[in-house]
Amino acid sequence: MIGLAVLALPTILVALDRSVLYLALPHLSADLGANAVEQLWISDIHDFMIAGLLVTMGHLGDRIGRKRLLLIGAAAFAVASVLAASATSPEMLIAARTLVGIAGSTLMPSTMALIRTMFPGRRQHTMAVAVWMGCFTGGSALGPVVGGALLESFGWSSVFLLGVPIMVLLLIFGPKLLPEHRISSPGRLDLPSVALSLVAILPIVYGLKQLSREGIAATQILAILLGVLSGVLFVRRQRRLAGPLLDLRLFRSRTFSSTLVLTTLIGFVAGTQLFVYLYLQTVAGLSAVSTALLLLPATLTTVVVIQLTPLLVRRVRPAHAIAAGFVLQLAGYLTLTQLDGTGDLSLLVTGTLLVSIGVGPIAGLGAALIMQSAPPERAGSAASVNETAGEFGLAMGVALLGVVGTAVYQSQVEVGQGVPADAAASAGESVAGAMAVAGELPAGESADLLHSAFQATTASLQGTAAISAAITLAAAVLTMFTLRHVPRTGRENSAKNTDQTEPVALVR
């Protein structure tokens, strides 16, 4: 268990690092003089590097040793974090965040693969993954709170230094407490496959991010098409190689493939959270920190449910637990469709709480099912594919739900006839623009514009919640059809196989 605690350290760090940057971005941009384009690269380059390199790093960990890669990544993360905190220009910060992203891509697949080695039995492994995922979820929830406190007390550079002591602890205790595991005869690393994986993933993630910000345009579509074409070439090359970067035989497992789809879907519907935040900070008039504090109990509820799920699947099949979770999410999203434009928080809190409870089973079991359905020697690759699926799901959700929500707002908002053309265009584009314009109008016109903008923002949340409800319903049905063969962990043969797992039992 001490080794599991050591592996939880980088998991918490990655979650914190992602969530605190958005709070720090306005402060560091003002201090460093970053323009709008530079701000986008500061916030995005970290995610680009992680998404693009996960598959490569998962395979590399299988080749050179998962503990070795984890420790190398931890050291690089600490150094890059110090560089980010010491940045004196936007360009220096972008370069440092690039290094942080590269180092971060080694952490998640390495920790998950090491958990597979340290806890081979299904019951123990399921519990360990639940702890790991709980730490990640908890870190995401605490990020805005911790980040806000650091920003007020020590400035923006402190949020980057947050990870340094965590990485130092990992470097001290990791070599003694963590086991090593690698492929005995890895063969050569296929560099063209590495290049193809990058060209497949990075343009798609870039295109989706830009799609969520700027809407549909030729640049975004071409980037996504380039990524898809490169992905096809990547798959064709993997099929021909004796030692592929990604072993496509993993996808022959029904458990593996089905759970990856569910992981992608749960990432997709998480995009609705953006409109929950928008509603709270505009219609309800809360600050960013107050919004984070209001939603903190719901997120912590997810952490609790994640920890309870391994106990539940000792008595019921994983498919039943996961499907029940999706049904709860369905109820939560349907509740959000009933919101009005008055800023009433009772329905919103109820809906988000139901969603948070429902996320727990798939969050607690998804990674465990994926890892248990893959051969132990491919644990790093399996972990990287799991993380990549989550990254893609979230990117698609933010982009596509963002486009839908924006379109709903723009079709619903009404701007008065007396508003100047430029101001009317700004108010009709986003609620932030409407609030800025309203501050310059007479009281009556201002109130009318804000009422219309808040109603349109509420409609955006209602629309995206309705789409998420439909997706969670489909996910519940898919779960029951594709995972019903997976036994409950309580059916492990305690006399013969208490601490050992036979992956073939989960591979169909």
N, C-alpha and C positions, 0 to 999 in steps of 0.2 A: 504493500500500500504506500510505502514511502516513495518507491519508484514512480507510482502513479501520480503522487503529489508533485514530484519533480516534472513529470510530463505535462501536468496541468499549468505549470508556470508559463511556458510560451503560448499556450492556448489562450489564457487570460490576456496575455500581452497583445496578441494579434487582434483580439476583439477590442481591447481598449484603444489601441493605436488607430483603428479605423474610425471609431466613434468620436474620439476627442478632436480629430483634425477639423471637423466641420465647425466646431465651436471656435477653434483657434484661427481659422482662415481669415475672418475679417480683421483680426488684430495684427496678424503677421503681414497681411497684404498692405495695411496702412503703414506699418513700420518699414517694410522692405520696398514699398512703392510698386507692388505687383499690379500689372494691368489685368483686364478681364481674361485675356487668353492665358496669361501666366498663372492666374488663379486656377483656371481649369486644369492646367497641367500639374500644378502642385497637388490638387485633390485627386486627380485621375491616374497619374503615372504609377503610383503604388499599386492600385488595383490592376492596371494593365500588366505589370510585371508578374504579379502573383498569378493571374489567370493564364498568362502565356507560358509560364514556366512550370506549372504544377505537374503536368505529365512528364516533362523531362526530369524534374527533381524526384518524382516518385520512382522512376526507373533508375536514376542515378543512386538513390538510396539502396535499392535492391542490389546494385552492382558493387558499390564501395563500402557499404555498411550503413545501416540506418542511424546508429548512434553517432558514427563519425560525421555523417552529413548534418545531423541535428546540432552537434557541437560546433561545426564549422559555420553553420547558419546563425547560431546564437552569437558567436564572436563577431561575425560580420554585421549582424543586426545592431549590436551594441555600438560598434564603431560608427556605423552609418547614422545611428540616432544622435550620437554626439556631433557629427558633422551637420546634421539637420538643425540641431539646437544652436549651432555656431554660425549658421548661414548669415551672410551679410548682403546677399542679393537674391532676387528670385531665381536666377539661373543656378546659383549654388544650392539653393533649397530643392529645386527640381532634380538636380543631379543626386543629391543626398537621398531624396525620396525614391529615386530610381533604385539606388543601392538597398534601401530598406525593403522595397518590394521584392528584389531578387533574393535577399536573405530571408524574407518572410515566406517565400515560396518553398523553402526547404523545411519549414517548421511543422506545418500541419500534416503533410503526408508522412513525415518521419515519426511524429508522435503517435499517429494512429497505427502505423505499421509496427512500432515498438510495443504498443498495447496488445496487438495481435500475437506477438511473440511472448510477451510476459503473462498473458492470460489466455491460454489455448482452449480451455473449456468453455462451452457455449454460455453457461450460466454466469461464470466469472467474467467472461469477455463482455457480455451484454451489460453487466453492472458497471464494468470499468469504462466502457464507451459512454454510458449514461453520465458518469461523473465527468468525463472529458467534455461532453457536449454541454453539460450543465455549467461548467466553468466558462465555456465560450459564450453561452447565452447570458450568464451573469456578468461577464466582462463587458458585453455589449450594452447591457442595461446600466451598469455603473459608469460607463465611459463619460456620458454627458455630465453626470454629477461630479465625478472626480475631475474631469476637465474644467468644469466651471470653477471649482474651488482653486485649482492650480492657476488658472488664468487670472483670477482676482488677486491671488497672493503673490505669484512669482512671475507672471508674464507668459507669453506664448511659447518661449523656448522650453519651459518646464514640461510641457506636454510631450515633447520628444524625448526628454531625459527620463521619463517615467519608466521606460523599458530597460534602462541600463542596469539598475540593481537586480531586476528579475533575471536578466541574462547572465549576470555575474553569478547568481545563485545556481543557475542551471550549469554553468561551466565548472563550478566547484563540486557540486554533488552528482552531476550526470555521469562523469567517468567511473565513479565508484558504484553507483546504484543501478545503472541501466545496462542491459545485456546488449551484445552485438549480434547482428544477423545480416548475412549477405548471400547472394547467389554464389554457388561454388565455382561454376564455370560461366562467367557472364558474357564472354566474347567481346567483340568490338562495339563501341558506341557509334551508332549510325548518325553522323552529323547531318546529312540531308534530311533525315526524319525530324531531327531537332528543329531545323530551319522551317520545314513544312508545318510542324505543329505550331510554331510561333506565328507564321503567316496565316495559318488557319484561324487561330484564336484571337490574336490582337485586332485585326480589322473588324471582326464581328463585334467584339466588345466595344471598340471605338465607335463603330457605326450605330450600335444600340444606344450608347450614351449620348451621342449627338442627336439621335432621333428623339430622345426624351427631352432635349433642350431646344432644338430648333425645328422639330417637326420633320415631315417627309421632304427630303431633298435628294438630288442626284448623287451628291458626295457620299451620303450615308448609305444609300442603296448600293452604290458601286463597291464601297468598303465591305459591306456584308456579303455581296456576291463574290468578291475576291476571297474572303474567308471561307465561304462554302466550297468554292472551287479548289482551294488549297486543301481543305479537309478531305475532299474526295481523293485527291492525289495522295494525301497522307495515308488514308485507309488502303488504297491500292498498293502502296509501297510496303506497308506493314504485312500485308498478305504474302508478299514475295520473300520477305526476309526470314532467315532462320532464327535470328535473334532480334526481334522487332523492339522498337522503343515502347510500343504498347501492344501487349499480347491480346489480339482480338478474340481469342478463344474464351476470354473472360465473359464475353457477352453471350456465350452459349447457355450460360446459367440463367434460367428463368427468374430466379430470385434476384440475381445481380442486375439484370436488365430492367426488370419491373421496378425494383427499388430505386434505381437511378432515375427512371421516369418520374416516380413519386417525389424524389428529392428535387428534381427540376421544377415540378409543379408547385411544391411548397415554397420554393424560392420565388416563383413567378407571382403568386398571390401576395407575397410579402410586399410587393410594390404598392399595394393599397395603403400601406402604412404611411407613405409620403403624403397622401391626401388626408389621413387622420391628423398628421402633424400640421398640415396646412390649415385644416379646419380649426384646430385648437389655437393656432397662433394668429388667425384672422377673425373668424366668426366669434370664437370664444374669447379672443383678446388676451391670451396667455403669452408670457415670454418663453423663450427657448428652454430655459432652465426649469420653469414651472411646468412646461409641457413634459419634459423628461421625468420630473418628479411625479406628475400625475399618472404617467404610464408605467412607472417603475414597479408598482405592485403587481400589475398584470404580467410583466416580464418575469418577475421573481416567481410568480405562480407557475410559469412555464418551467422554470428551473426545478421547482418542487415536483411537478408532474413527471418531468424527465427522470428524476431519481426514483419515483414510485413505479414507473413503467416496467423495469426489469422484474419487480416483485409481482406485478400483474400478469406478465406472460409466463409465469410459472404455473398459472391456473387456467389461462385462456390462450388461444392461439394468437400469434402476433398480428395476423390479418384482422382478427376481430378487434383487437386493441387499436390498431392504426385506423381501421375503418370508422370505429366509434369516434376517434379523434377528429377525423375529417367531417363527420356529421355535426360535431360540436362547432367546428369552424364554420360550417354551412349556416348553423343557427346564428352564430356571431355576425357573419357578413349580412345575413338577412335582417338582423337587428339594426345594423348600420344603415341599411337602405331606408329606415324609418325616421332618420334624423330630419330636423327642420333647420331653418336658418336663424334660429334665435340663440344658438350657442348653449342649449340645454345639454348638460354633460351626463345626465343619468343614463340615457340610451347609449351614448358613446362608450362610457365606462363599462356598461353591461356587455356591449358587443365585443369590445376589445378583450374583456376578460374571458368570454366564451372562446374567442379565437385563440387566446394564449393557452388556455387549458387544452384545446384541441390540437395545438401544435406539438404538445409534449410527447405523445406516443411516436409519431414519425421521427421527431428530432431525437428521441432516445433510442429508437430501434433501427432507424434507417441505415446509419453507418455500420452498426453491428451486423445487420443482415448482409450488407455488401461485403464486408471483410470476411465474414464466415463462409460466404459462398465462393471465395477465391482461394487458390492454393496459397499456403503460407509463404512460399518463395516469391509470390507476386503481390505480397501485401502492400508494398510501397506503391506499385502501379494502381492497385485497387483503391487505395486511399486517395491518390491523386485524381482518379476519375470521379470519385465521389465528390471531392472538393470542387472540381471543374464543373460538374453538373449543378451544384449549388450556385456557383458564380454565374453560370449562363442563365439559370432560372431567374435569379435576381435581376441581372442586366436586362433580360427580356421583359420582365414584369415592370421594372421602372420605365423602360422605353415605351412599350406598347400601352400599358395602362396610363402612362403619362400622356401619350398622344390622345387617347380616348378622353381622359379627364380634361385636358386642355380644350379639346374640341367641344365637349359638353359646356364648359364655362363660356367659351366664346359664342356659342349658339344661344345661351340663356341670358347673358348679361345685357342690360338695357342702359344705354347712356343718353342723358337728356339732350334735347335739341340745342340748348344754349351752350354746350361745352365745345370749346375750340377743337378743330379737326385733329391736331396733333395730340392733344390731351385725350380726346375721345378714343383715338387709336390705342393709346397706352392703356386706358381703362378697359377697353374691350379685349386686350391681349391677356391680362392676368389680374388677379385680385390685388397683387402688390401694386401694380400700376393704378388700379382703381383707387386704392387707399391713398396713394400719393396725390392723385388728381383731386380727390375729395377734400384734401386739406387746403386746397386753394380755391374752393367754390363757396358761394354763400351757403348759409346753414341749411336751408330747405333743399337745395339741389344736392348738397353734400350728403344729407341723410338719405335722399332717394337713391343716389348712386351707390352708397354703401349697402343699402338694403338689397338692391338688385345684385350687387357683386357677391354679397354673402349668400344670397339664395342660389346664385350660379355656382359658387364654391361648394355649397351643400349638395347641389345636383351632381357635381363632379365626383364627390365622395360616394354618393348613392349609386352612380353608374359604375364606378370601378368596383364597389362592394358587390354589386349584382353580378358582375363578370366573375369575381372571385368566388362567389357562392356557387355559380354554375361549375366552375373548375373543381372546387372541393367536392361537389356531388359526384362529378365524373371520377375523381381520384378515389372516393370511397368505393364506387362500383369496381374500378380497376383493381383496387386492393383485394377485394373479396374474390375476384376471378383469378388473379395471378399469384397471390401469396397464400392461398388457403392450404397448400401442401406443407407449409413450414410448421413443424410441431412446436408446441409450447416447451419452454426450457425445463419445466418440471418433469418432462418425459425422458430426460437424460438417464442413461443406465447407471444408477448410482453404484451398483456393485462392480461393474466392469469398466466404466468410462467416466468417472466422476469429474476428472480434471482434463480429459482429452476430448478433442473435437475431431469428427470425421467430416471434412468439408463436403464430401460426396453426398452426405445425407441431406444437404441443403441445395444440391445442384441437380437440376432436372433437365 
